[in-house]
Amino acid sequence: MHYKHTCVPPTKEQAANIAEDFGLDLSSVTRTFYRQIVREHGIPLNLFYSDAPQKIVEALDEARTIVSKKSARFDNANEMFESLDSSHVEQ
């Protein structure tokens, strides 16, 4: 049974329908979201542009990998600047 009520905003109704597809109600989803905020000490959202250019998506993926591995792409600033200089020549 889908969540239908005339005074419910369309966004909330759509969210309720999606939650219901997972066997949940909005109250359960909200409680879970609050617990996750407390557990992670932050807002657990992935904000992104769905139509981002491929270069941006690749750069974000690389940044996430670097952060998760706690490693850097370059050993020092000189390597970074050399890479930037060579990227202008290649284009």
SULRA-V6820 format. One record per residue. N is the residue number from 1. RES is the residue in one small letter. OMEGA is omega as a letter, one per 30 degrees, with the letter a starting at -180 (none if undefined). Layout:
n=N res=RES omega=OMEGA
n=N res=RES omega=OMEGA
//
This chain:
n=1 res=m omega=a
n=2 res=h omega=a
n=3 res=y omega=a
n=4 res=k omega=l
n=5 res=h omega=a
n=6 res=t omega=a
n=7 res=c omega=l
n=8 res=v omega=l
n=9 res=p omega=a
n=10 res=p omega=a
n=11 res=t omega=a
n=12 res=k omega=l
n=13 res=e omega=l
n=14 res=q omega=l
n=15 res=a omega=l
n=16 res=a omega=l
n=17 res=n omega=l
n=18 res=i omega=l
n=19 res=a omega=a
n=20 res=e omega=l
n=21 res=d omega=l
n=22 res=f omega=l
n=23 res=g omega=a
n=24 res=l omega=l
n=25 res=d omega=a
n=26 res=l omega=l
n=27 res=s omega=l
n=28 res=s omega=l
n=29 res=v omega=l
n=30 res=t omega=l
n=31 res=r omega=l
n=32 res=t omega=l
n=33 res=f omega=l
n=34 res=y omega=l
n=35 res=r omega=l
n=36 res=q omega=l
n=37 res=i omega=a
n=38 res=v omega=a
n=39 res=r omega=a
n=40 res=e omega=a
n=41 res=h omega=l
n=42 res=g omega=l
n=43 res=i omega=a
n=44 res=p omega=l
n=45 res=l omega=l
n=46 res=n omega=l
n=47 res=l omega=a
n=48 res=f omega=l
n=49 res=y omega=a
n=50 res=s omega=a
n=51 res=d omega=a
n=52 res=a omega=l
n=53 res=p omega=a
n=54 res=q omega=l
n=55 res=k omega=l
n=56 res=i omega=l
n=57 res=v omega=l
n=58 res=e omega=l
n=59 res=a omega=l
n=60 res=l omega=l
n=61 res=d omega=l
n=62 res=e omega=l
n=63 res=a omega=l
n=64 res=r omega=l
n=65 res=t omega=l
n=66 res=i omega=a
n=67 res=v omega=a
n=68 res=s omega=l
n=69 res=k omega=a
n=70 res=k omega=l
n=71 res=s omega=a
n=72 res=a omega=l
n=73 res=r omega=a
n=74 res=f omega=l
n=75 res=d omega=a
n=76 res=n omega=a
n=77 res=a omega=l
n=78 res=n omega=l
n=79 res=e omega=l
n=80 res=m omega=a
n=81 res=f omega=l
n=82 res=e omega=l
n=83 res=s omega=l
n=84 res=l omega=l
n=85 res=d omega=a
n=86 res=s omega=l
n=87 res=s omega=l
n=88 res=h omega=a
n=89 res=v omega=a
n=90 res=e omega=a
n=91 res=q omega=none
//
